[in-house]
Amino acid sequence: MHSGPVISCRDLRHSYGEKTVLDGLTFDVEPGSIFGLLGKNGAGKTTTINILMGFLRPLSGQCRVLGEPSNDIAPATRRDIGLLHERFIQYDFMSIEEIERFHAAFYPKWERDVFYDLVGRLDVPVTRRISRMSCGQRSQVVLGLIMAQTPRLMLLDDYSMGLDVGYRRLFLEFLQEYVAERGTTVLVTSHVVQDLDKLIDRMVIIQSGKTLVTGRKEDFLDSFHGYRLPRTEVTDRLRPTGHIANVEHSAATTSIYGYLAYDEMRAALASAGVAVDDLTEMPMDFEDAFIGITGKY
């Protein structure tokens, strides 16, 4: 049995033509954790998942999954990985009960009751064909198939796609219980970052292939701050620097995000010629902080 990080990526780099998608991505996922791989559309999340699964070889860098090189994972090890890949499901001509029996044959640790515990909450007959189900219902079937595998590692790429708020809440509660009971390791990506606030322990936030944040979510929230002050010609000239991570403007105000506490940010702005009498700190939840560091656009 492998010990150490379940996933270990070092200096991953990848491009599509002239477009750089990953530019030195480095992170570890520890056993039993729920890890968030976060970023906006096009940030490189799905490319990273493809590298982890061995579907794509990076231009440079190293990646190991369950102790094995990601481009050479043994078949037996693959059975310990549950993958949700952008709602992907095969054989949608099958019914719910048929697809459960089909998948069960490939996984020695299959747990039928886990599948039906989750899928049974959809309140549809098990004879219903997958092709006749809604997008959210199909996603729930895929999640049930993954959990029934009893994998050591789950890779959930945009699990929330197609799920309404009720289904998302159901799945998140089910996943937390599942992880607490079994010690499964999870890497999750999502565009609905507010759902992840109570779910993930550690994370990496990427943008344009570069790492913006890595580490514990709580450490990020404790150290990252947002401030607001009236918009002026001087604030229009502010740019991200070492102490300012991002600057956003509305019609009347300028919002500044960074890693300086109030008095430190006040002094830094004053030294740049900004009037700081009306500087106020904004309370931020996880979604606010995520938007603050990645930008609204």
Secondary structure, DSSP 8 states (H G I E B T S, - for coil): ---S-SEEEEEEEEEETTEEEEEEEEEEE-TT-EEEEE--TTSSHHHHHHHHTTSS--SEEEEEETTEEGGG--HHHHTTEEEEETT--S-TTSBHHHHHHHHHTT-TT--HHHHHHHHGGG---TT-BGGGS-HHHHHHHHHHHHHHT--SEEEEETTTTT--HHHHHHHHHHHHHHHHHH--EEEEE-S-GGGGTTT-SEEEEEETTEEEEEEEHHHHHHH-EEEEEE--HHHHT----SSEEEEEE-SSEEEEEES--HHHHHHHHHHTT---TT-EEE---HHHHHHHHH---
